[in-house]
Amino acid sequence: MNDKLLGFLGLIRRAGKMTIGCDPVVDSMAKGSAWLVLMADDISANTKKVVLKNAKEYGVHTIVIKCTKEELSFAVGKLAAVVSVDDEGFAKSLEKKLADDKEECQYDD
């Protein structure tokens, strides 16, 4: 995955606008604070199923990004296969960056 995008994810984490992990992300969606959910491309099938089910229920956009759990974890500084962006501005900016480089992601809506 693009180093700039990974760096941007780190910035979002440092700004305190990110939730990390399956259960916390599902809680974030339920509270209405998640604007965008990102999943590593090697996420487990069960975790992906849980996240997509809840994202559909709560109307949250999800994207599978082309990076491993290890790369995503390194970018956000904590073990992670799924994260949510909890700020509208960051979410829109990240979606625009990902849309500009279609090879970096797979949309799962």
matplotlib code that plots the C-alpha trace (Angstrom):
import matplotlib.pyplot as plt

x = [0.0, 1.0, 3.2, 1.4, -1.9, -0.4, 1.1, -2.3, -3.8, -1.2, -2.1, -5.8, -4.8, -2.6, -5.5, -7.6, -10.2, -9.8, -11.2, -9.2, -10.3, -13.5, -15.6, -14.6, -15.4, -18.8, -19.5, -18.4, -20.8, -23.6, -22.9, -22.9, -19.4, -17.8, -17.8, -15.7, -14.4, -11.2, -10.2, -6.9, -7.1, -6.0, -8.7, -10.3, -13.5, -15.5, -14.3, -15.1, -18.6, -19.3, -18.0, -19.9, -23.1, -22.9, -21.8, -24.8, -27.1, -25.7, -25.1, -21.3, -19.1, -16.5, -13.3, -10.9, -7.5, -4.6, -2.4, -1.8, -2.8, 0.9, 1.2, -2.1, -0.9, 2.4, 0.7, -1.7, 0.7, -1.5, -2.4, -5.3, -7.1, -10.0, -10.2, -12.9, -12.4, -14.5, -14.3, -16.2, -13.5, -10.8, -13.1, -14.0, -10.4, -9.3, -12.0, -10.9, -7.3, -8.4, -10.7, -7.8, -5.8, -8.4, -5.7, -5.3, -8.7, -11.8, -15.2, -17.5, -20.8]
y = [0.0, 3.6, 5.0, 8.3, 6.6, 4.6, 7.9, 9.5, 6.6, 7.3, 10.9, 10.1, 7.8, 10.4, 12.9, 10.5, 10.1, 6.3, 3.2, 0.0, -3.6, -5.5, -5.1, -1.5, -0.6, -2.3, -0.3, 2.9, 2.1, 1.5, 4.8, 6.6, 7.9, 5.8, 7.5, 4.9, 1.4, 0.1, -3.6, -5.2, -7.5, -10.5, -10.0, -13.3, -14.3, -14.3, -10.8, -9.5, -11.0, -9.4, -6.0, -6.0, -7.1, -4.3, -1.7, -2.5, -2.3, 1.1, 2.5, 2.9, 2.8, 0.0, -0.4, -3.3, -1.7, -3.5, -4.0, -6.7, -6.7, -6.1, -3.1, -1.6, -2.3, -0.6, 2.4, 2.9, 1.7, -1.1, -4.6, -4.1, -5.8, -3.4, 0.3, 3.0, 6.7, 8.6, 12.1, 13.2, 15.3, 12.7, 10.0, 12.1, 13.0, 9.3, 8.2, 10.7, 9.6, 6.0, 6.8, 8.5, 5.3, 2.5, -0.2, 0.5, -0.6, -2.7, -1.2, -3.5, -1.7]
z = [0.0, -0.7, 2.1, 1.9, 2.7, 5.6, 6.9, 6.7, 8.7, 11.3, 11.4, 11.9, 14.8, 16.4, 16.1, 18.1, 15.3, 14.8, 16.5, 16.2, 16.4, 15.4, 18.6, 19.2, 15.5, 15.7, 18.9, 17.0, 14.2, 16.7, 18.4, 15.0, 15.3, 12.5, 9.1, 7.3, 8.0, 6.5, 6.5, 5.6, 2.6, 4.7, 7.4, 8.5, 6.8, 10.1, 11.1, 7.6, 7.8, 11.2, 10.1, 6.8, 8.5, 11.0, 8.4, 6.3, 9.3, 10.4, 6.9, 7.2, 4.1, 4.1, 2.1, 1.9, 1.4, -0.3, 2.7, 5.2, 8.9, 9.7, 7.4, 8.8, 12.4, 11.8, 10.3, 13.3, 16.0, 17.3, 16.2, 13.7, 10.9, 10.9, 11.8, 11.7, 10.9, 13.3, 11.8, 8.7, 7.2, 7.6, 6.2, 3.1, 2.5, 2.9, 0.5, -2.1, -1.8, -2.2, -5.1, -6.9, -6.7, -7.5, -7.2, -3.5, -2.5, -3.0, -2.2, -0.3, -0.1]

ax = plt.figure().add_subplot(projection="3d")
ax.plot(x, y, z, "-o")
ax.set_aspect("equal")
plt.show()
